[in-house]
Amino acid sequence: MGVRGLLTFCRRIQKRANMNVTNLHIGMDAFSVIYLFKEQREEFELYMKGIVECAGKNGSLVFVMDRRASKEKMEVVKERREIRNEAKAEAKTLSSFTKSSEFDELDEKSRKVIEKLIEEKERAAWHLYPEYLKWLMEMLKGLSVNVVWADEEADSVLASGGHQVVVSSDSDMLILGVHRLWIPRGVGLQHNEITGEDFLKCVGLKGSQLYELAFLAGCDVHKKSLMSVGEAVSRLRFYGGIEQIHAKHPAMVSSEDLENYKRLFESVWSLTKTQPSRQ
């Protein structure tokens, strides 16, 4: 997920990534691709073979798995679990209905709509389970992919790894300073690309202003959005920082908001505030 609205804001600087490259140092946000492919295992394996080719003999490939969510993100994790459970219950109810005489009496078009809805609910209810994880580890081992388990989330490991490319659908990666972000497009070997250099030019911010942008727009560790990404970029450019915005517009950014930002900066973002140099 990441910063609310950031990828949309950066749409004008996104371009198709060139996949006919090799010898790259690549870091992968495991859960971004796991939850993209889910049970499409053959497609997943083909995709990973393509990424391995991009790494080549002289590059590297690291597949980074989250071990657990940070305490600041537990509320988001809880909400996602509730959404999955709700989808699972709805899928079960709809599946039961397909066994009823009422379902048999529906016309073909209506039955197909319900069957499609069940498929969507089952996909939304999907989560990583032991047998799938076993298959995944065996598949990656067969491709000689290096798997790293992050102590908490993959973000900071990937951001500090010095990778030329990070594969992720999480816009947090841009805030954390990756050199080049590949955003998966569907289940084929295709990505949209945003470079770190283009991102910084697009937002016109630097240093701690990037974390202030994430806070103001809303993100996984601060769900409350104080303003849109576009407005946050404009105000940070004009005023210089969140403290200055608070001084001029205390109703917009309250003292409580400012204290929450300082707490998050020290407890979460200070771990990654020394960004790797961009290439």
Protein Blocks (a to p, Z undefined) as FASTA:
>chain_A
ZZehklmmmmmmgccddfkbghiacdddfklmmmmnmmmmmlmmmmmmmmmmmnommlcc
dddddfbdcfklmmmmmmmmmmmmmmmmmmmmmmmmmmpmklmmpcfklmmmmmmmmmmm
mmmmpccdfklmmmmmmmmmmnopacdddfkbmklmmmmnopabdcdfbfklmmnopabd
cddehjbdcdddddfklmmmmnopahjllmmmmmmnopfklmbafbdfklmmmmmmmnop
aklmmmmmmmlmcfklmmmmmmmmmmmmmmmmpccddZZ
